[in-house]
Amino acid sequence: MFGVRFQEKQLMVSRSAMVELCKEGLDLHDVLDILENGTESPRRRARGTIERRLERRGRVHEVVIVEDHHHVLNEDVWLLIHVGTFTKR
């Protein structure tokens, strides 16, 4: 889980996002692939929040990350707060 970085910041996972990752059968490397190769979501988010989506095999995978500060590591990180999948119409 540790060592996965996006834009030179560590990628961490919230508790609820970990449950969603398990339900979807994805891991952090899949999330990194969606962030690097996905497109911006049309939904507007707050500053410091990134929402990207990627279509695979007729399904759209979507991830949302926010900037955060990890006090134990004493560095800025990306916190994964949502992972979702839906079928494209």
N, C-alpha and C positions, 0 to 999 in steps of 0.2 A: 504494500500500500504506500509506503514512503518512497520517495525518490521520483515520483511522477511529477513533472513540472510543466507549466503552461506559462508562456511569456516570462520565463525566468523566476516564477514564483511557485512554491510548493502547492500541490493540489490536495486539499483535505476534504473529508466527507462528513456531513452532518449525520446525526443519528437517523433522521427520517429519510434522508437520501440513501443511506446504506440499506434500509429496508426496501426502498424502491429499486435500487440496483439489484438486490437479490431476487425480487419479484420478476424483473425484466431479464435476468440472466446475463447481466453485463458486469464488467469490471472497470477499473480506472483507466486501463489502456483503451477500452472502447470509448470512454468518455473523452479521453484525450484526442482520439481519432475524430469524434464528432466536433470537438472544439476547433481542431485544426482544419478539417475538411468540410465542415458544415456551413450553412448559410445563416445569416442573421434572421431571427424571427421577426415577423411584421409587428409584433406587440411591442409597445414602448415600455421600457423598464427604467428604473432610477439610475442615476449616474453611478458608475462602479459596479454595475450588474451586466452580465453578458448572458444572452439567451441564444443558443444556436440549435439548429436542427439539421438532420441528415436523413435522406431517404435510402432505405435498404430493403430490397425484396418486397416492395409494396407497402412497407410500414415506415412511418416517420418517427425517428428517435429524437428526443428533445432534452437538452440539459440546460440548467440555469446555475451560474456561479456568481458569487459576490466577493468583493475584496474584503479582507478581514485581517486582523493582527493576531498572531498566535503568541500568547504571553510566555509560554514555556520555551518555545524556540526563539523568541524575541525577534521575529521577522514577519513581514507581510506575506500573506498566503491567499490563495483562491479557495473559497469554501463552496463546495458543491451542495446546493440546497434543494434541487429538484431534478428528477429523472423521470421522463414519461415517454410512452410509446402510444401512437394511435395509427389507425388505418387511413390511408389516403383515399379519398372518394374519387 
